[in-house]
Amino acid sequence: MSVADAADTSLLDVGLWRRYAAEGWIPLRREGGRMVVGVSAPAGRSLRAEIERALGEPVSIVDVPQSFIVDAVMDAFRDEAVSYAADGLYHADPELSARVVLTRPQRTGLVIGLLLALAVAVVWPFEAIMTFVAAASVVFLASTLFKFAVSIRGARFDLVMPVRRSEIEAVRDDELPVYTVLVPVFREARVVGRLVENLGRLDYPSDRLEVLVLVEEEDAETREAIARSDPPANFIVVTVPKGHPQTKPRACNVGLAVARGEYLVIYDAEDAPEPDQLKKTVIAFERASSSTVAMQAALNYFNASENVLTRMFSLEYSYWFDYMLAGLDKGRLPIPLGGTSNHFRTAALHELGGWDPYNVTEDADLGIRASALGYRVGVVDSTTMEEATSRMGIFIGQRSRWIKGYMQTALVHARHPIRLTREVGLRAFWALALLIGGTPLTFLGVLPFTILLIGSFFVPWPALALEFPSVVVWLCLLNFLVGNVLMVYLNMMGPYKRGSFWLVPWSILNPAYWILHSIASYKALWQLVVKPHYWEKTEHGLSAQEGSLPERDAEDVA
């Protein structure tokens, strides 16, 4: 039976459109002087009273599936969903949205700066080049030293909130809150069968778990693949209406609008979380202070050994999750979230305005906005297995999107530097500048510095010294030696907490890995100019290796 056949849509109130799905009820028809309301969860006295207050009249309750309520909301309030998903944050605070790449003051400042630089380059060309090279060297070294210092500090701490097996077994299912899982998918027909299998392993009561699979309107192939996989009843396919920009965060905002969970997590289509991850996260949130609004699960890769690229990918993520995040947390510095396995308090996510659909690293931006409000991010004692990108072209595309997103985030939060400094403090402001702004600048510098270094082997040293002041030559050499040695060392540290010692020798290839990032950074810069909101999709399901769940530690199963 369709929504139109089962419900009188004229009874729906646009002012309540987000409450219907979030609270699990919806008006159906008038009958015998009462409003008949469909409810997807057991309707106790408190829920009935809340519904009657909202409608201003007595109600009769009938049972309907949550999928029916979600479909009814999306059918009746399509325009509202499109506006909320794309422009909710922009309407709430335009200054926090990347919808506008450069504000008028930023455009004015950029034009003035470029004109001044051009004038200086014309009048003093040699001095301008030397100044630029020296400044780029300082930024390169400062950003690298910052990451190294933060990671070394993080190595002394364990940010993870450990949860023992006995604590999980003590949790009663009827005391658990409703949990929403968002899975944005687009052209993922080849992996949805694995998706249903992986999420079907989650150890959480089905009546308190809703899985919202967010499928773009034109993606009929993926919807058909989901139907063929015969998902459980708590899997709800939500059709994301056509609109601009067509990005993952826009789809997630549609899911947020209809989510009914007290907690909410995002998984990618190929993710395989540990079965007890949701229960662990609930326990971790209960232990944490109310200022902790997000819990990040660690990521690992089931195909780390597939080729050189997947090995480097795994090394990078190991040091990031095991050392960098801990160092940022202990320094009370802003933490840019990763793109998957982020668990949120749903109410706080609404308060933050959801995700910015115009920012292509939406979770990094969300982590910065959370820090500006004094919120914190924790790491839960659980791992999600993912597929590391194994093909060069796809890797360049993925990294160009990430780097472009860092550029967007830096531009957005640089609009009011004084206000941001007051909100997060001077230390956090400079950390943000070095991490979010410094990372793209570092990658942009790798390629020309590498070319300069290689060129120096073919130019006699005395001639090089005559052309370049010795301080600039030595600074560039210091950058190459110190910067690359530090990053190689960090990558060598990464596998130790995870016991993947076989990865350590591959760390020596990090300078070549950074050249790939540099190539991606120039693509990102070009896209920032010509198509800033374009989402470069990462294809999944291409690995020759099969996904598997992470092995448990002996202490965890004890």
N, C-alpha and C positions, 0 to 999 in steps of 0.2 A: 504493500500500500504506500502510495506517495505521500509526501508531506501535505500537499494540497488536498488530498482526499481525507486525511486524518485530522487536519487542524484548520481552523479558521484563522488565516493569517491576518485578517483585519483586527483581531483582538490583541495582536502583539504591539508592544509599546517600544518605540525606538529608544527611549530613555533607559530601557532595561535590557537592551540587546546583549550586552556583555555579561549581565548577571544570569541570564537564562542558562547558558551552558555551564558557566562557572559554578552555579549553585545546583544544577541538575534538575530544573523544572521548566515548564513552558505551558501557557494557556492553550487549550485545545478547542473548547466550545462552551456555549452556555446551555445549561440543561436543568430544568426544574428550579429556576431562580438562583442557581449557583454557577460559578465558573468551574468547569471541569479542567483540572490541571494535570498534565502528565509529569510524573516524577521518576527519575532513574535510580534513586537510592531510597532506602527505607525512610518513609516520611514520619518522623517523630513529631511531638507537639511543637518543638521549637521551630522546625522547618515549616510546618503548617502555619504557625503564627507569623513567621517571617514572610511567607507568600501572601497571606491575607493582608498584612501591612502594606506590602508592595502593590497589591491590586486594589486594596480598599474595599473588599467584599469577601463574603464567605466562599470557601472553595470545597470541591470534592476532588479526591485524589485517585488517580489511576496510574498503574505502572506502565512505563515506556522505556525502551532502551536508550542509553545515552547517545548512541549513534543517531537515533531519530531526532533528538534535541539539537545535536550539532548540525545535522542536515537542515533542519527547519530554520535555525539561526542563519546559516550561510545562504539559504535560499531567500529568506525574507529580508536580510540586511546585507546583501552583497555590496552595495555602494558604501555602506558604513564600514564594512570590513576592508574594502580596498583603500579607503581614506585612512583608516586607523593604521593599517599595516605599513603604508608607504609614508605617511606624513604625520603620524601621531607625535613623534618626538619633535619634528620641525615646528608643528603648531604650538607645542608646549614651550619650546625654547629654541628658536631658529639658530642661535649662536652655537648650540651643541650638535647641530646636524651638519653632515657633509654634503647635503643637497646642493649648497652653494660652495664651490671649491675654494674660491677666494672672495672674501668680503670686500666692499669698496675700499676701506682703509688698507687692507692687505694688497689689493691690486695697485693702489696708489704708491704704497711703499715699495712694491716690487718694481714698478716702472721707474721710480726715482732711483732706486738702487742700480738697476740695469743701465740707466743713462749715465750715472756717475761712473760705474765700472767701465763703460764704453769710452767715456771721456778720458779716464785715467789710462786705459789701454792704448788710446791713440797718442796721448802726450808722452807717457812713460811706458812703452810696451814691455821692455825687459823687466823693469821693476814690478809691473803689474803681474807678470807671469810668476816671478819669484814670490811675490806676496801671496798669490793664490795657492801655489804649491806648498808654501810654508803653512798657510792656514789650514789647507786640506790635510796636511800631515799631522797638525796638532789635533784636529777633530778625530782623525783616524786613531791616533794613539790614545787620546782621552777616552773615546768610546770603548776601545779594547781593554784598557786598564780598568775602566769601570766594571765591565763584565767580569774580568778576572777577579777583582777585589771582592765583588759581591758574591761570586761563586765560592771563593776561598772561605769567606765568612760563613756561607751557607753550608760548607762541608763540615763545620763543627756542630751543626744542629740538625735535628730531624723534624721537619715541618709536619710530617704525616701524623695524624691522630690514630694510633693503633687501636684496633677493635678486635678483641679475642673471640674465638668461636663460642665460648661459653656465654658471652654477653649476647651474641646473636640468638643463640638457642633459648635464652631467657625471655626474649621478646615475644609477646602474645600477638597473634595475627589480628585479633579484634581490637587491639590498641594502636595499630599502625595507622598513620594518616594516609589520605588519598595521595597518590604519586602520579604525576603526569610525565610521560616520556614523549618528547618531540623528535620525530625523525623526518627531516626535510629531504626529499628525494626528487631527482630530476633526471630522466633518462637512465634509470638504474634497473631496468628489467632483468639484466643478467645477474644481479646480486640480491633481489628481494627475497628469493627463496631462502638464502643464507640469513638474511635479515630476520625473517619470521622465526627461523630456527634459533638464532642467537638470542633474540629478545624473549622467545618462548621459554628459555632456560632461566629467566630471572626468578629468583626465589622471593616472591611477593604475592600476597593473596590477590587473586584475579579481580575480586569485587572492589579492591582498593587501588587497582592499577589500571590506568588508561594509557594506551599507546596511540598517539595521534600521528598517523603517517601523512605527511603534508605533500601532496602531489599537485604539480602545476596543471592548470586547466587543460592545456593542449597535450599533456603527456598521457594519452590513452594507453600506450604500450605498457607503461609501468603499472597503471591501474589494473590492466588485464592480468599482468604477471602476479600482482598481489592477490587478486581473486583466485587465480589458479593455485596459489600456495596454501589456500584454505586456512587463513589466520584465525586465531581464537576470537571469541566474541568481544573481548576488550580491546581489540585492534580496530581503530576507527580511521577510515580513509577520509581525509579532509581535502576537498578540492580547493586549491588556492586560485582565486579569480585572476584573470589576466590583468596585468597592470605594470606600471613602471615604478622603480627598476625591478627587473626580474632577478632577484638575489635571494640567497639563503636567509639573511636576516628578515627580509620582507615576509617570506613564508613562515618563519618562526613567530613573527608578530601575529599572523593569522592564527597560529596555534595557541599563542598566549591569550588571545581574545576569547577562546572557547575552552581553555584548560580549566579543569576543576580541582587540580591537585594542590595541596598545601605546599608541596615541593615539586620541582620541575627539573628535568634533565634533558640535555640534547645529546643524541647519538647520530653519527653518520651511518649511511646505509651499510657499510662494510664492518661496522664495529661489533666486537664480541666482548661485552663487559662480563666481569666475574658475576656468577649468579647471585651472590649475596651483596652486591655493590649497593643496592638501594637500602637494604637494612643497615649496612654499615654507615651509610650516609645519614640516615635518620638518627642513629646513635651519636654520630659525630656532631650533628647540628644541635642535639639536645645538650651535649657537653659544652659546646662553644657559647660564647657570649652572643647577645642579640645583634652585636655589630658585625658578626660574621654572616654575610649574606650569600656567599657562594662557596662551594667545595669543589675543588678540581681533582678528579681521579687521574692517576698517572697513565700515560700512554706507552704502549710498547708495540712492536711490530712482529707479526707472525712470519713475515718473509724477510727478516733482517739479513739472512745469509744468501739471498737470491743473487745479488750482484754488488758491484762496488757502490753504486748509488744508494741502495737500500742499507748497506753497512754504514755509510756516512750519515744517512738520515737517522739511523738508530743511535749513533754516537752523539749526534747533536741533541736529540731529544732526551737522552739519558742525562747529560750534564744540565740541561735546562730544568727538567723536573726534579732531579735529585739534589741539585746544588743552587742553581740560580734562583728558583722560587723561594727556597729556604732563606737565602741571603736577602732577597727583597723583603720578605716577611719580617725577618729579625731586625732589619733596618727601618721597618714601618714605611716602606717605600711603595709607590703604586705598582700593582701587579697586573700586567696585561694577561687576560685569560686566553686559554687555547680555544680552538674552534669546536671541540667535541668533549663529551663527558664532563661538562660543567653542570653542577647541581645547584639550584637556586632556591631560596625562599621566594615563593611566587609573589607574595605581597610586596616584598622589596623590589622585585623585578618590575612590577607595575609602577612602583614609586619612582624608579629610575627612568621610566618612560620606554621600557623595552629596548629593543635593538635598533640601531640606526641602519635602515635598509640601504642608505646611500654610501655606507662605509663598508668596504670589501674585507676588512678585518674587524668585523662588528664586535667580537668578544674582547679584543684588545682595547677597543674604545670603551666598551662597557666597564671593563676593569678600572680604567682611568676615571670614568664618571663616578663609579662607586667609591673610589679613594677620595675624590673631591668632597664627597658627603660624609667622610669619616668611616666608611664601611671597610671591612676586611675580607680577605679571601683565605680559606683554609685548603688543605690537601687531605683527601680521605684515603684511608689505608686500603686501596683497591686499584686494580689495573684493568684497563680496557685494551684489548688487542685490536690493532688496526692493520691496514695494508699500506706499507710504505711504497711511495711512487717509485716504479722500477724503470721507467722509460724517460729518456733525456728530454724530449720535447714536452711531455706532460709535466715533468719536474720544473722546467723553465717557466711554463705557463702558471703553475701553482705558485711558485716563488714570486713571480712578477705580481700576482694578485696580492700576496701577503705583503710584499714590500710597498706596493701602491697603497694598501690599506694603512701601513705605518705612516706613509707620507700624508694621507688624508687625516689621520688621527693627530699627527703633529701640527698640521695647518689649523685644524679645528681648535685644538687646545692652546694654540699660540695667539688666538684672536684677542684674548684678554690676559696677558701674562701676569700683570700685577694682581688681578683678581684671583687667578689660579694660584699664585704664590701665597696669597693670604689664606686660600682654602686648604692647601696641602702642605704649606711650609716651604722654606727655601731649599732645604736638602732634597725634598721630594720633587720640587720643581726641576732642579738640575738633574736628578735621576731620570725624570721623565724626558728631559731634553737629550740626555746622552743615550738613553735606551730607545725611545720612540723616534726621536729626530736623528740621533747619531747613527743608528743602524742603517737606514737607507744611505746616509752620507758616506758611511764607511764602505758599503758595497759599491757605491758609485766611484769611490777612489781606488778600489782594488785594481781594476783593469788598467787605468793610466799609470798607476805606480808600478804595476808589473811590467808594462811595456817600457817604462823609464828604466827599471832595474835591468831588464834584459838588454836594452840599448846601451847601458853603461859598460857591458862586457865588450862591446864592439867599438867603443870610443876610448882613446887613450886617457888615462886618469888626469894627467896634467891639462889636457885640452878641456876635459869635463870641469875641472876645477876653475879654469879661466872663464867658462861660460856660466857656471852655477856657483854662487857663493858657497864656501865650504860649509857654513852652518846649515844651508838647505840640503846639500848633498848628504851630510851626516844625519840630518833629521830624517830624510827619506830612507837611508840605510837602517837607522834605528827602528823606524816603523816596520820595515820589512822583517828585520831580525826579531825584535822584541814582540811586535804584534803577532806575527805568525807563530813564534815559539809559545807565547802565552795561550793562544787558541788551540794549538796542538796539545799542549799540556792539559787544558780543560777537557778536550775530547778524550784524552787518555784517562782522565779521572772518571768520566761518565760511567763506564761499564762496571766499576768496582762495587757499587751498592747493589747492582742487579746480577752480579756474578758472571757477566758475559765477557770474561777475560780474553776470549778469542778475538774480540773486536779491537783490542788495544792497538795492535800494530797498524791498523788501518788509519789511525789518527794522523799519521805522518802525511796523509793525502789532503789534509784540511786546506792548505793553500790552493790546491787545484779546485777543491769544492767551493771555495770562496770566489774563484774566477767564474764559476757557473752562476753564483749569486750576483756577481757584478753584471754579467750579461743580462740576467733577469731584472736587475735594477734599472738598466737603461730602457728595457721594454716597459717597465712600470712607469718610469718618468714620461715616456712617450704617451702611454695610455692615460696618465693623469691629465695630460693636456687635451687629447683628442676624444677619449671616451672614459671619463673618470669613474662612472658607475657601472661599467661593464664587468660582469662576473665571469672570470675565466674558470670554467668548470674543470674539475679534476675527475678524470674517468677512473672508475673502480672496477674490480673484478678482472684485472688484466694479469695478475700475478700467476706464475706457474705453480706456486706453492699454495696449499690449502690453509685456511685460517684455523686457529685452535685457541682454546681458552688457556690463560696462564696457569702454570702450576702453582699450587698453594705451598706456602712455607709450612714446615713441620709444626711450628708454634701456632700457626693459624688454625690448623685442624685439630690441635690437641684439645 
